[in-house]
């Protein structure tokens, strides 16, 4: 047996993670590195993701340029890999980053390349993915699932509810909003239900999948310990940072109008598609729970929101004290 073959067989498994520099991706890469896997982080702009390399030992984490719109870059990113994870997704459109291009077409490209290479695949979707949804985000997420499973029937699909953690765009957004606004807008009355899931729990599931501990060809729905309304999520944020704000109900039509206007911004806090998405609850289905295709079914106790929020929202409390001090001068 030649030395190159021996080294390949004895070296830790190599996992290619598309979108590995994002919020969820950083935690996934960390979870895989801690287990001893070598990780190839495939991102559009490697030059801004070098901060990730200290997550592992020297040489354990590599960065490679890849754009899932281009098959050749996908082929380069998965060459020599043993497992592929696709986390790529966007919450709003900008430039060439369109929902259909990134979610559906991009996922199709990844699945085709992975299938041709004979590799296992995990694809991250989202709760609420629905081909009949009024939201383009939800429709293209569902189309991505359909494409992936038609090409790779043994692929694992993950559908998390809204993911929370240090860099999230959910609780952080509420806390940031409260710094500058005397009121909190309750879109549609704030009754939409979520089941926020901790990013560390999502990363744990993905690491277990790479280890071969999840069922191939299954769709797992990942929800946290509690079902919370949009209003309750905002209340929890305010409680943690020690602020009081007035709540104002925002009718759907007003929110939609605001979304159209704010959606023109480079990094919009709200779009009309977000409003459409909020019209549906975002919780784990009874079917997934009955089939044990959930965190609990995997033997993972979900982290509670109120136990984690103080660990990263504390900075907004500090910023609030700084704001008050500035105003007092």
N, C-alpha and C positions, 0 to 999 in steps of 0.2 A: 504493500500500500504506500503511495507516494506521500510526502510530507504535507502537500497542500490539501489532499483529501483528509488526512488525519486531523489537521488543524481545523478544517471545516466541521468535522464531526464532533470534535471535543470542545469547540468554542461555544459560548452561549448562543441561543437562538437569536436570529436577527429579525426584528420587527420593523416594518415600514409603517409610519404613522402619517397619513396625509392630514394636514391641518394641525400638526402637533404643536405649533407655537401659539395656538389660541388659548382661550380661558380653560376649556375642558382639556385640550391637548397637553398643556403644561403639566397638569396633574396626572394624566395618563402616562406621559413619558417618565415622570418621577416614579409612579407605581411600578412600571416595567423595569426601570433601572434598579430600583431597590430589590427586585427579584433576580437581578443578575442578567437580564436580557440586554443585548445590544440593540440600540434604537436608532433607526434612520428617520430623522424628522424631515418630511417632505413639505416644503413651504414655497410660496410664490417669491418671498423676499428673504433669503437666508441671511443677508447682510444685517438685517435688523433682529435676528433671532439668536445671535451668538451667546446671549445671556443664558441660554438653556444648557450649554455644555457643562457647567459646574454641577448640574443635577446628578451626573453620574461620574464614574471613574474616568481617567484619561483614556480617550479613544472609545468609550462606551457609547457616547452619543454623537452621531454624525448629522450634519445638515446638508441637505441637497435641494437644489432648486427644482420645483415641479409645479406645473399648472394643469389641473385636471381637465382643462379645456383642450389640452394637447396630448394625444396618445403617446407620442414619442417620449415626452418627459415622464409620463407615468411608467412606461416600460423601463426607463433608466432608473427610476426610483425603486422599483420592485426587484430589479435584477439581483439575484443572490439572496433575496429575503426568504424567510420561512413562514411569515405570517403578515397579513396586511390589514390595517385598520384605517377606515375612512371616516374622519370627523368633520370634513369640510361642510360648512353651511354659512348662510348669511341671514341676518334679521331684516335688512332693508337693502334695496338695490342702489347701485351707484356705478357709473361708467359701464365697463364691460361685465361687471359683476351683477348678472341678472338671475332671478330665482330659477328660471327654467334652465339657463346655461350651467349654473353652479350645481343646483340640486339634482335635476333630472339627467341632463346630458353628461355632466361631469361624473355622476355616480355610475352611469352606463359605461362610460369609458373605463373607469377603474375596474368595474366588474368584468368587462371583456378582457382587459389585460391580465387581471388576476386569474380568470378562468383559463386563459391560454397558457399561463405559467403553471397551472395546477396547484395554486396556493389557496389556503383557507382565507376567508374574508369576514370581517366584522364591519357592518355599516351602521353608523349612528343616524337615526331619524329623529322623530319627535312625537310626543303625544299630541293628538289632534290632527295627525296626518290623515287626509281624507280627500279622495278624488272628486268629491262633490262639494267640497267646502267653497265658500265665497272668497276665502283668503287664498291668494296665489301662493303664499308661503306654504300653507297647509296642503294645497293641491300638488305643488311640485315636490314636496316631501313624500307624499303618497306615490307620486309617479316614480320617484327615485326607488322606493321600495319595490314597486312593481317591476321596474327594469332590472334591478339587482337580482331579485328572486327568479326572474325568467331566464337570466344568464347563469346565475350561481344559486341553484335551488338549496344548496347546503350552507349558504351564507347565514350568519347570525345578524339579526336586526335588533337594535336597541332603540326604544322609544322613551326617553326621559321626559318628565314634566319639566317645568321651569327649573333650571339648575342654579343653585346658589352657592356662594363661596366668596373668597377674598376679592376676586376681580369680576364678580357677576354684573350683569346689566339690569338687574331687577331691584334688589334691596338697595344697592348703591345708588341707583337712579332716584328712588324715593327719598333717600337721605340727602342727596345732593340738591334735589328740588326744594326740600324744606329749608335750605340755607337762604334761598332767595325769594321764596313765595310765602305769603301769609296764609295760604290755603292749599289744600290737597284736592285735586280733581278726581272725583269718583266716576269714571266712565261707565255709563249704563247703570249708575247707582252703586257701582263697586261690588256687585253680587257674583261676578264670575269666580268660579272655584278653581283653585290650583292645588297641587300636591308637591310643593317644592322639595327637590331632592338634592342632597349635599354632593358637591362635585367630587369629594373624596370617595363617596359610595359608588358613584358612576365609574370612576377610575378603577376601583376595586373589581367591579363586574367585568370591565374590559380586560384587566390583567388575568382574571380567572378564565376568561374566554381564550386568551392566548395560551394559557396553561392546559387547555382542553377540558375544562370543567363545566362548560355550558353545552347545551344540546344544539347540534348543527341544524340549520334550516328552521329555527324557531325565532319568534318575535317576542322579545322581553319588554315589558312595560315597567319603567322605573319611577316610582313615586316615593315621597318621603313619609315621615311618621304621621303627618296630619294633613287634612284637607282644610285649606284656608281660603277665605274670600279675598278678593283684591283689597277690600277695605281693611280686613284684618292684617294683611301683609303690610299695608302702610302704617297701621297702628303699631305693629311690632317694631318697625323701623324707628318710629318716633319715640317709643318707649325706651329703646336701647340708647338713643342719642340724647334723650332728655329734653325733647322739644314738644311743644303743644301747638297744633295747627288746626284751623277750622277746615272741615270737610264740606265740599260743595259738589252736589250731584251734577253730572254733565250728561245730558241726553245724548243718545247715540248719534243723532244728526249733527249736533254741535261738535261732538268729538270727531266725527268723520270730516267735517269742514276744517277743523283745526289740523287734522292729520294731512289733508291735502296741502295746506299751506306750509306746515312744518316739514312735510315730506320733501320740499324743495331744497332744504338745507343739506350741506355735505354729510353731516352725521346726525340725521333727524332723531329727536327724542320720541317722536310719534309720527306714524304715517296712517293713511286711510286703510292700508292692509292690516296694520296692527289692530285697528279698531274692529275690523271684520273678524280677526282672530279672537278677540276678546268676547265675541258673542257666543262662544262655545266654551264649556268647562274643560279643564285640562287635568283630568284625574285618571288613575288606573282603572281599567275596565274590570267588571266582575269576571269576564271570561278569562282574562290573564291571571287574576287572583285564583280562580278555581283550578287553573292548569299549573299553578306554582311557577308561572313565568314572571316573577316579580323579585324584588330584593328579599322579601321574607321567604319566598320559595327557594332562594339560593342560600338561605341561612344567614343573611346579612340584616342586622338590626339597623334600620335607617336612623341617621342622626337627626335630632329634633332641631327645628329652626331656631328656637329661642336659646338653645345651648351653644349654637355656633355664631349667631349674629354678633354678640359682643366682642368676639375675637377679631373682627375686622371693621365693624362700624364705629368703634371707639374713636377713630380719627375724626369723624364728623362732629362728635361731642367736643373734641379739642378745637376743631375749626370754629365751632359755635362760640366757644369761649374767646377765641381770638377775635372773631367778629364783634363781640360785645365790647372787648377791650379797645378795639379800634374806634368804635362809635363813641366811647366814653372820653376819648382824647380831645 
